[in-house]
């Protein structure tokens, strides 16, 4: 097994810095917190304070705090018994919105005062540009950890016939979001309703991203480019549901597509998109796709107005 430090020399220094932050903030015990409030309870109170008057259900709170539901339920029960939280109305206790009581709001204010004061005092020791560097670095690291959490619950696998209906529904949901509806767009392709049959190995392949529970979040694949040389493939129908975006799944899927196309013997990968799909175009550029002045081959997608290709 390849050790993480062999790939990224930053691993050990970052772990050491993270441990030091935890120690300095007193997170190895409950000092600095209001009486009888643990760190998990503290985070729950803060998240509910951020939610405002709408409140949050136990399941949503567990997701936000990256805790399992049973642990979250025990934490919430203790806070309710302590008079810091109250359940809203509703027939299902698990779905009742949790809200802060007056005592809960007072506890959160105490937490913010103590924690904010400690951070403020530390930032005072730094120059203005150093403070910004700390903020930027922490924000980047937090986003990366969040993306990693999302990836743990998603499986990338080849499409199967049972996925066809879900994939078709995703395509028909996402493409109108970007105005890609009507003749000249991939949404009109006959293959949309039978994706498994449309990508026969070894010259084509299509993968889906499946979350725990069996729901498909997106997919993408490659196949021979119509009207082009045999060594040119097309990256096809790569779409994600809105909730699956921003987790790094696009990079994971596109890397798989390009590796698969190269293994299938293709030398060039081509794709078509729309100019206003800026996030997708940025992803393609980061993988070395270069813009073209016009289309290649004969996809029939005359509605597209941005074309890219790259060597494999």
N, C-alpha and C positions, 0 to 999 in steps of 0.2 A: 504494500500500500504506500502511495506517495504521501509523505508528510506535508501538511499545509505550509510549513515554513520553507519547504523546498520550492514552493511555487511563489509565495509572497513573503519576503523578509519582514514585512510590516506586522505579521501575525503576532509574534511574541511581544514586541513593544506595545502594540495596541491592547493586548490582553493585560499587560502589566499596568498600563495607564488606566484601563477600565477598573481593575482591582483597586488601584490607588484612589480613584474617584469614589468608589463605593465605601472605602474605609474612611476617607476624609469627610464624606457626607453623613457618617454615622449610621450607615444602612445595615451594619452587621448586628445592631441591636435597635432598640426602640427609643433611644435618647432623642430628645428634641421634639417628640410627638406628644400630642395631648394625652392625658392619662387614659390607659387601657385601650389605646388605639394602636394596632399593629401596622406594619408597612403595607400589607395587602389591603387592609381596611382603609388606610390613608389614600391609596391610589383609587379605590372605589369611590370614596367621597369626592375626590378631586374630579374624577370623570363625570360624576353626576352633577357636580357644580358646573362643569363646562356644558353639560347638556341643557342646563336651564330648566325652565318650568315644564318642558315636555317630559322629562324623566327618561329612564331607560329600563327595558326589561332585563331579567337576569341573563338571558342568552346573549343579548347585545352587549351587556356589560362584560361578560366573560370573553367575548370576541375581542373587544377593545383592549382588555387587559391581558390577553393571551393566557387565560386560565381555563381549566376545564370547568364544566358546568357544576359538577358536584362541589368543587372547591369554592366556586363563586357563590353557590347557594349557602354554604356554611358561613362564608364571610358576611353575606347579606343578612342572614338570620341573626348573627351577633350584633350587627349594626342596628337592626330593627329592635332587638331586645334592649339595646343601650339607649334607644330613643333618638338615634341620629338619622334614621331613615324611616319612611313610611311607604306602604304599598298603596297604589291608586286603586280604582275600582275596576272590576272585570271578573268574569267567571273562572278564568284560569290564573291561578296564583303566579305561575311561571311567566305569564305574559303581562301581568299587571305592571304598570310603570312604577319604578322606584323614584322617590323624590326625597330631597333633604328636608328634615324638620328644622325648626328654628335653632335647636341645639346643634344639628348637623351643620348648618350654615356657619354657626359660631366656631365650630371645630375646624372647618375648612379655612376660615379667616385666620385662625391661630396657626394652622399649618403653613399657609402662604406667608404669613409674617415671619415665621421662624426660618423656613427654607429660603424665602426670597432675601432675607437679610444676610444669610450665609453666602449665597451666590453673589449678592451685591458687594459684600466685603472682599470676596476673592477677585471679582472683576476690577475692583478699584486698584488692585496691585498690577494690572496690565495696562499697557498703552492702548489707545483707541484702535489701532490697526490689529493689535493682538486680540482684542476682544472680538473683533469681527472674524478673525481667523478661527477662534474657538467656536463661535456660533456657526460658521459655515461648515467646519469640520464635523461638529456634533450633528448638524442637520443632515449632512450627507450620510454619515454612519447610521443614523436612525432610519433613514429611508432605505438604505441597503438591508438592514436587519428586517425591516418590515416586508420588503420584497422577498427575502429569504423565507420568512414565515409563510407567505402566500404560496411559494413554490413547494413547500413541504407537503401541502395537501393536494397537489395537482400531479397527475400522472400523464406523461406524454407517451402515446402508443399509436400503432397503426389503426386506421379506421376499419370498422367492421360494418356489416349490413345493418345491425341493430342501431347504428349511429346515424344512418342516413336521414331519418326524419329530423333529428335534432340539428344536424349540420345544415340541412336545408332551411330550417327555421332561423338559425343564426344568420345565414346569408341574407335571408329576406328581411330580417330585423335590422341588420347593420347597414346594408347598402343604401336604403332610403335615408338613413341618418346623414349620409354624406351626399345626398342628391343623385346617387347613381342608380336611377330607376328608368326603365324603358328600353327600347331598342338601342343596341350599341354598348350595353353593359352586361357584365357576367351574370347578373341576376336573371337574365333571360335564357341562359344556356340550358339545354336539355339535361345536362349532367347534374344540375343542382339537386334533383330529386333522387339521384342514384350515384352518389359520389364513390361508393365502394367499387362499383363496376367500371367507373370512368378512369380509374387509376391502376391498371394492371401492371404487376411486376413483370420483368425487371426494369422496364423503361419508364415507369411512373410509380409514384407513391403518394399517399396522403396520410397525414397524422392528425389526431385530435388531442386536445388537452382536457382531461377528465378530472373533475374535483371529486373528493370523497363523497360518496352517495350516488355517483353515476351521472351527474349532470355534465354535459359538454359545455366548455367555456369558449372554445374556438378551435380553429384548425387551419391547415395549410398543406400544400404539397407541390409536386412538380410533375411535369410530363413533357413529351415532345412538343416543340413549337411548330404549329401548322404553318406550312409554306416556307420553312427554313431548312437549313442543312441538318443532317442527322445528329450532329454533335452539339446542337443548340437546344436547350430545354427552356421551358417557361415556368416561373414560379407562379402558382395558381391559387386563387381563392383563399387567401390568408386573411381571416377575419376573427375578431374577438368581441365578445359581449362587453359592454361598458365596464362592468365590475371586474373584468379580468385584465383591464389595461393598467399600465403603470407598475406592474409586478415583475417585469423582466421576462414575461412569458414570450413576448415577441422575439427577443434575442434568442431564447432557448429554441423556439420553433424554427426560426429562420436558419440558425446554425445547423439544425438537424436536416432541414430541407437541402441546404447546400452540400452537406456531407453526403447525403443520399444521392444527389444528382451527380456528384463527382464519382462516387462508387459505381454508378450506373453507366459511366463512360462518357458523360457529357463534358464538353470543354468550355462552354459558355452558358451562362444563365441570364435570362431576359425576363423582364416584368413590365407591366403597365399599371398606371395608377392615375390619380387626379392631382392637379397642382395644389388644391386647397387641403389635401390630406398631408399636412406638414409633418405630423408626428411620424407617420409611416415613411415618408420620404427621408426624414432624418435617420430612421432606423436603417433604411437601405443604404444610405450614404456611409453610415458607420461600418457597414460590411463590405465596402469597396465598390458598390454599384455606382457607375458613372452615368450621368444624364445623356440621352441621345437626342438628336434633332428631330427624329421622326420614328415611327413604329418599325418594328422588324417582324417579318413573317406575316401571317394572315389570321389573327385571332378573331376578327370580326367585331372586336370591341372598339368601335370608332368613337364611342363616347369618352374614352380615356384621352388625356392630353399631356401626360408625362410618361416618358419611356426611359428605362434604365437597363444596363447590361454590365456584366463583369465576367472576367475569366475565372474558371474553376481550377 
